[in-house]
Amino acid sequence: MIPADWLPVIFVGLMGLAVLIYAMLDGYDLGVGIMLPLDNETQADSMIASIGPFWDANETWLVLAIGLLLIAFPQAHSVVLRELYIPAAIMLIGLIMRGVAFDFRAKVAVANKPIWDKSFKLGSLITALAQGYMLGMYVMGFEQSITAYLFSGLAAFGVAAAYCYIGAAWLVMKTSDDLQLRAARWARRAGWICFAGVAAVCAMNPLVNPEILARWLSFPNALFVWAIPVVCFALFAIIDQVLKRFPLPDDKGCWLPFVGAMFIFLFCFSGLGYSFFPYIVPGQMTIWESASAPESLQFILWGAIVVVPVILLYTIFSYRVFWGKVQDLKYY
């Protein structure tokens, strides 16, 4: 029997894992969608083919995260969805546009294909911006002020840039020749913007939230916590130098930018987690205050023990099956 006080910690950990995996996996395919070229149909088809086997399944992690929030932290779910109702609805519109465009671009007349490419591109951008805006409002504790809106706007463009960054790194790993070189240029430019965004958030967040500043400056934790931005900035520099040297001999190391981008996501997410734990609604509600009854969490945990590993194994299996360089796009 797991102690009652530990159950909310376990579930917030599972929810955090789902959000992190979603940000990495659906992040790269949203980034690919945002960068979809409208001037080169062959490259656009290759980019769609690179995410085709994965993009729909990647969204499973978003469903899992929201489901865990609903059943394990219902009070927090009520507050978060109430405050983010409009941007969440806009995000869903973007996701629907992506799903419809992905299928329709393969079924319409060739002359109408660019319309659905634009729809896929626009849907990807809307989704990324909405998610970034929601992240900004969450970090600001859903404060209704000019500062909160400006911070959320910065977060919206920062998340979109981050998705483009990891999406371009994915293309560097999955494609070759001219598209790979083009993706390397995209990745470098997105990386510069992403670097500036991370630096701005690191500087602004403690200023707008004194509690976070105190936590990051508390000794001896500060000795370890400040390693997070240092490592992130070092990874940005290393990845930029790797991308600058493309094409690499025999394409060795083409995976380095993508893996490096994943570690940047991991460290940034860890920094956010450290800043706000144990609050699940910043400044308003802790995980223990918003958690379901211990008996309910004990019961739900058995389902999570089955569901989470199944989704994880399915994800690993799908990436194992479709590993390697992208093949020509085919619809059956």
Secondary structure, 3 states (H helix, E strand, C coil): CCCHHHHHHHHHHHHHHHHHHHHHHHHHHHHHHHCCCCCCHHHHHHHHHHHCCCHHHHCHHHHHHHHHHHHHCHHHHHHHHHHCHHHHHHHHHHHHHHHHHHHHCCCCCHHHHHHHHHHHHHHHHHHHHHHHHHHHHHHCCCCCCHHHHHHHHHHHHHHHHHHHHHHHHHHHHHCCHHHHHHHHHHHHHHHHHHHHHHHHHHHHHHHHCHHHHHHHHCCCHHHHHCHHHHHHHHHHHHHHHHHHCCCCHHHCCCCHHHHHHHHHHHHHHHHHHHHHCCEEECCCEEHHHHCCCHHHHHHHHHHHHHHHHHHHHHHHHHHHHCCCCCCCCCCC
